[in-house]
Amino acid sequence: MSRIMTTVITSLLFTGMSLAQNTSASDQETIRLLVQQVKELQEKVKTLEAKQSDSEATPAAAYYFPAGRS
């Protein structure tokens, strides 16, 4: 009897785990949209980091004092 119960419980657990892994079309669409948003945000971060590194490369004094004047 114990072996039969163990087999039944194991079978039910495997069945439950396989059902939990199935995704519906709406879930797949949500995941696709989230991936797209993450990619867009990563591109924005790269752009902002590039702008920040460009501004750090230029000395602050260059913005306040005209070139060529003493």
Number of C-alpha atoms within 10 A of each C-alpha: 6 7 8 9 10 11 12 11 12 12 12 12 12 11 11 11 11 10 10 9 8 9 9 9 9 9 11 11 11 12 12 12 12 12 12 12 12 12 12 12 12 12 12 12 12 12 12 12 12 12 12 11 11 10 11 10 9 10 9 10 9 9 9 8 10 9 9 5 5 5
